[in-house]
Amino acid sequence: MYGFFEKLVACEACRELSPLQIIDTSRVFLDSWNQQKAQARVSVAVGFIRTEIDRSLCQEGFALSKKELDIVASEVSVCTKCPLWKSREKAVPGVGNPEARTMFIGEAPGRSEDVKGEPFVGAAGKLLDTLLSQIGLSREQVFITNVVKCRPPANRQPKPVEIETCTPYLNRQILIIQPEFIVTLGSHSTAYIFSKTTLPFSSITQVRGKPHKATILGVPRTVFPTFHPASALYNQEHEKILEQDFQLLKTELRNTH
């Protein structure tokens, strides 16, 4: 601003101006300069307000998603819609980030999960934690659940009627979380998620290790099937395949971020 007055004094044409004319000229400049300053301040203020609104909306959205998931979990914990409730210790709704970009869906809880009420906390869960760590993820960043929320007796495979009865809970979780990626662990979860699409499903070995684009519950998503971690506990070849598949998943997540 001071440079303006120096130029005003040095200007040949300005020497012919009267003091009042010089004052008027200066006033016009100052008014313009103050307007620019005010506009700049307003722009900064608007940017700050927008940032705070976005942050507030994000926090409110996170809280709302968590509240909705808590409602589902509370319903699951007292569910008696199929006979599995009679033999369970605790139902296993699922855990993780309410706004997770990636959702992992297994088959059904095992003994450790039945005791603790959380998915994948036994030996298979430890392997899943390792696989997640290898691709730079943690349980806090993803959401983990199962097709069936209660443990089948003696860890048998879930029956079709049990899957049919329980999966409305899973559908609600998907609609609340809105994940971009759904990683299906094993044949039962893969078969169910594929049934919600137009994708054909023959076997887990045929579809695993690659992304499948599909519309699920009205939203375009990527399904990434792989073996269930429990299968690697008695088949070392599956453990190697799981590690390879998770590296492929890492690439897909990076390429579509």
MARDREN-672050 format. One record per atom (N, C-alpha, C): x, y, z. Coordinates in steps of 0.2 Angstrom, whole numbers, plus 5000, padded with zeros to 4 digits. Each point is the difference from the previous one (the first is absolute). Layout:
# residues N
XYZ;...
//
This chain:
# residues 257
500449945000;499650065000;500450065000;500650005004;500450065000;500350024993;500249944996;500250014994;499650054995;499349995002;499550044996;500150085001;500150025006;500150075002;500750024997;500549965000;500650024997;499950024993;499749954996;499950014993;499550064999;499650015004;499550065000;500450075000;500450005005;500450065001;500550014994;500349954997;500550004995;499750014993;499349994999;499750004994;500050084997;500250014994;500050064997;499350035000;499549964998;499350034999;499750015007;500249975005;499850015006;500250075003;500650024998;500250075002;499550064999;499649984994;499550064998;499449995004;499949955004;499449995004;500050045006;499450025002;500050045007;500049955005;500250035006;500049955006;499349965001;499550044999;499349965001;499949954995;500350014993;499949954995;500549945002;500650015003;500449955002;499749965006;499750035004;499649975006;499449964997;499750024995;499449964997;500349944997;500550014996;500349944997;500349955005;500350025005;500249965005;499449965004;499550045001;499449975003;499749944995;500050014994;499749954995;500549945001;500650015000;500549945000;499949975007;499950045005;500049965007;499349965000;499550034998;499349975000;500149934996;500350004994;500149944996;500549955004;500550035003;500549955003;499649975006;499650045004;499649975006;499549954998;499750014994;499549954997;500449944999;500650004997;500449944998;500249975007;500250045005;500249975006;499349965003;499550045000;499449975003;499849934996;500050014993;499849944996;500549945002;500750015001;500449955002;499949975007;499850055004;499849975007;499449965000;499550024996;499449964999;500149934997;500550004995;500249944996;500349955005;500450035005;500349965005;499549975005;499650055002;499449985004;499649944998;499850014993;499649954997;500349944999;500650004999;500449944999;500149965007;500150045005;500049975007;499349975002;499550044998;499349985002;499849934996;500250004994;499949944996;500449945003;500650015002;500449955003;499749975006;499850055004;499649985006;499449964999;499650024995;499449974999;500149934997;500549994996;500249944997;500249955006;500450035004;500349965006;499449985004;499550055001;499449985005;499649954996;499950004994;499649964996;500349935000;500750005000;500349935000;500049975006;500050045006;500049975007;499349985001;499550044997;499349985001;499849944996;500349994994;499949944996;500349945003;500650015003;500349945004;499649985006;499750055004;499649985005;499449974999;499750024994;499449984998;500049924998;500649994996;500149934997;500249965006;500350025005;500249965006;499349985004;499650055000;499449995004;499549954997;500050014993;499649954996;500349935000;500749995000;500349945001;499949975007;500050045005;499849985007;499349975001;499550044996;499449975000;499949934997;500449994994;500049934997;500349955005;500550025003;500449965005;499549985006;499750055002;499549985006;499549964998;499750004994;499549964998;500349934999;500649994997;500349944999;500249965007;500150045005;500249975006;499449975004;499450014998;499449975003;499649964995;500349994994;499649974994;499949935002;499349984998;499849935001;499749984994;500250024994;499649994994;500249934997;500649975002;500149934998;500349975006;500049934999;500249965006;500750015003;500450034996;500750015003;500150045006;499550045002;500050045006;500049955006;499749944999;500049965006;500649975003;500550004995;500749975002;500550055001;499950064998;500550055000;500150035007;500650025001;500250045006;499950074999;500350034995;499950074998;499950004992;499650044998;499950024993;500650044998;500250004993;500650044998;499850044994;499750065002;499850054994;500550024996;500650025002;500650034996;500350055003;500650024998;500450065003;500450034995;500150075001;500450034996;499850084999;500350024995;499850074998;499350014997;499650045003;499350014997;500050034993;500650034998;500050034993;500649974996;500149945001;500549964997;500050004993;500550014996;500049994993;500049934998;500349965004;500049924999;499749965005;499549964998;499749955005;500249934998;500149965006;500249934999;499449965003;499849954996;499449965002;500349935000;499949975006;500249935001;499449965000;500049945002;499549955000;499550005006;500349985006;499750005006;500550005006;499850025006;500450005006;500249935001;500649995003;500349945003;499950005008;500449955003;499950005007;500350065004;500650034997;500350065004;499550064999;499750004994;499650064998;499350005005;499849935000;499449995004;500150025008;500649995002;500150025007;500150085001;500450034995;500150075001;499550044997;499649984995;499550044997;500350054994;500649984998;500450044995;500249954994;500050034994;500249954994;500749995000;500249954997;500749984999;500550025006;499949975005;500550015006;500349945002;499949944996;500449945001;500649994996;500249944998;500649994996;499950034993;499450004997;499950024994;500050085000;499850035006;500050075001;500750035000;500549965003;500750025001;500350004993;499849964996;500350004993;499750054996;499350025001;499750064996;500450065003;500150015006;500450065002;500650004997;500449954999;500650004997;500050024992;499549974997;499850024993;499950074999;499650035005;499850074999;500650045001;500449985005;500650045002;500550004994;500049954996;500549994994;499850054995;499450025000;499850054994;499850075003;500250015006;500050075003;499350015003;499649955002;499450015003;499949985007;499550025004;499949975007;499349995001;499849975005;499349995001;499650065001;500350065003;499750065001;499850034993;500449994995;499850034993;499549964996;499949945002;499549964996;499449985004;499549974997;499549975004;500049924999;499949965005;500049934999;499449975003;499749964996;499449965003;499949944996;499449965001;499949944997;499350004997;499949954996;499449994997;499549985005;500249955005;499649985005;500350025007;499650035004;500250045006;500149955006;499749945000;500149965006;500449934998;500349975004;500449944999;499649944999;500149974994;499649944999;500449945005;499649965002;500249955005;500649964997;500549995004;500649964998;500450034993;499950064999;500350044995;499849974993;499449975000;499749984993;499950064995;499949984994;499950054995;499250035001;499950064999;499350035001;499649974995;499349995002;499549974996;499750064996;499849984994;499750054996;499450045003;499649975004;499550035004;500350055005;500649985003;500350055005;500350064996;500349994994;500250064996;499550044998;499449974998;499450044998;499850045005;499949975006;499750045006;500550055003;500649994999;500550055003;500350064996;500049994993;500350044996;499650074999;499450015002;499750075001;500450045004;500349985005;500550045005;500650024996;500349954996;500550024996;499950054995;499449994997;499850054995;499950075003;499850015006;499950065003;500750035002;500549965002;500650025001;500450034994;499949974994;500350024994;499750074998;499350015001;499750064998;500250065005;500149985006;500350055005;500750024998;500449954999;500750024999;500250024993;499649984995;500150014993;500849994998;500249945001;500749994998;500150004993;500650024997;500250004993;500249934998;500349975005;500349934999;499749955005;499749944997;499849955005;500549944998;500349985006;500549944999;499649945003;499949954996;499649955002;500549945002;499949975006;500549955003;499749945000;500149964995;499849934999;499449994996;499749944999;499549994995;499350025002;499950005006;499350025002;499950074999;500450045003;499950084999;500150024993;500449974996;500150014993;499349984996;499849955002;499349974996;499550055002;499950025006;499550055002;500050064997;500650035000;500150074997;499950004992;500349944997;499950004993;499249994998;499649975005;499349994999;499650075000;500450055003;499750075000;500150034993;500449974996;500250034993;499849964995;500250024994;499949964994;500649954998;500550005005;500649964999;499949935001;500249964995;500049925001;500549985006;499849955004;500449975005;500049934999;500649974999;500149934999;500449975006;500650035002;500449985006;500450065002;500349995006;500450065002;500749994996;500249954998;500649994997;500050034993;499450014997;499950034993;500050075000;499850035006;499850075000;500550045005;500449975004;500550035004;500550044997;500350045004;500650044998;499950054994;499450024999;499950054995;499450055002;500050064998;499450045001;499449994995;499450005003;499449994996;499650065001;499950044995;499650065000;499249985000;499650035005;499349985000;499650055004;499450004998;499550045004;499749965006;500250025006;499749965006;499650055004;499449985001;499550045004;499950074997;500050004994;499950074996;500650044999;500649985002;500650045000;500649964996;500350034996;500649974996;500649995006;500249945000;500549985004;500549954997;500649995003;500549954998;500049945005;499949944998;500049945004;500649974999;500449985005;500649974999;500049935004;499949954997;500049935004;500749975001;500049975006;500649965001;499849945005;500549965002;499949955004;499950025007;499649965004;499950025007;500749995004;500250045004;500749995004;500049935004;499449985002;500049935003;500249954996;499950004994;500349954995;500749995000;500450065001;500750005000;500349965006;499649995005;500249975006;500249934999;499749974995;500149934999;500249994993;500150054996;500350004993;500550054999;500649995000;500550054999;500050034993;499849974995;499950034994;499550055000;499550005004;499550055000;500350065004;500449995004;500350065004;500450044994;500449974996;500450034995;499550044995;499549974998;499550034996;499750065003;499849995007;499750065003;500550065000;500649995001;500550055000;500050034993;500049964995;500050034993;499450044999;499449975002;499450044999;500050065003;500250015006;500050065004;500550054997;500549984997;500550054996;499650024994;499649964997;499650024994;499550055003;499749995005;499550045003;500350075002;500650005002;500450065002;500050044994;500249974994;500150044994;499350034997;499549965001;499350024998;499850065004;500150005007;499950055004;500450074999;500649994998;500450064998;499850034994;499849954995;499950034993;499350035000;499649995004;499350035000;499950055006;500550025003;500050055006;499950074997;
//
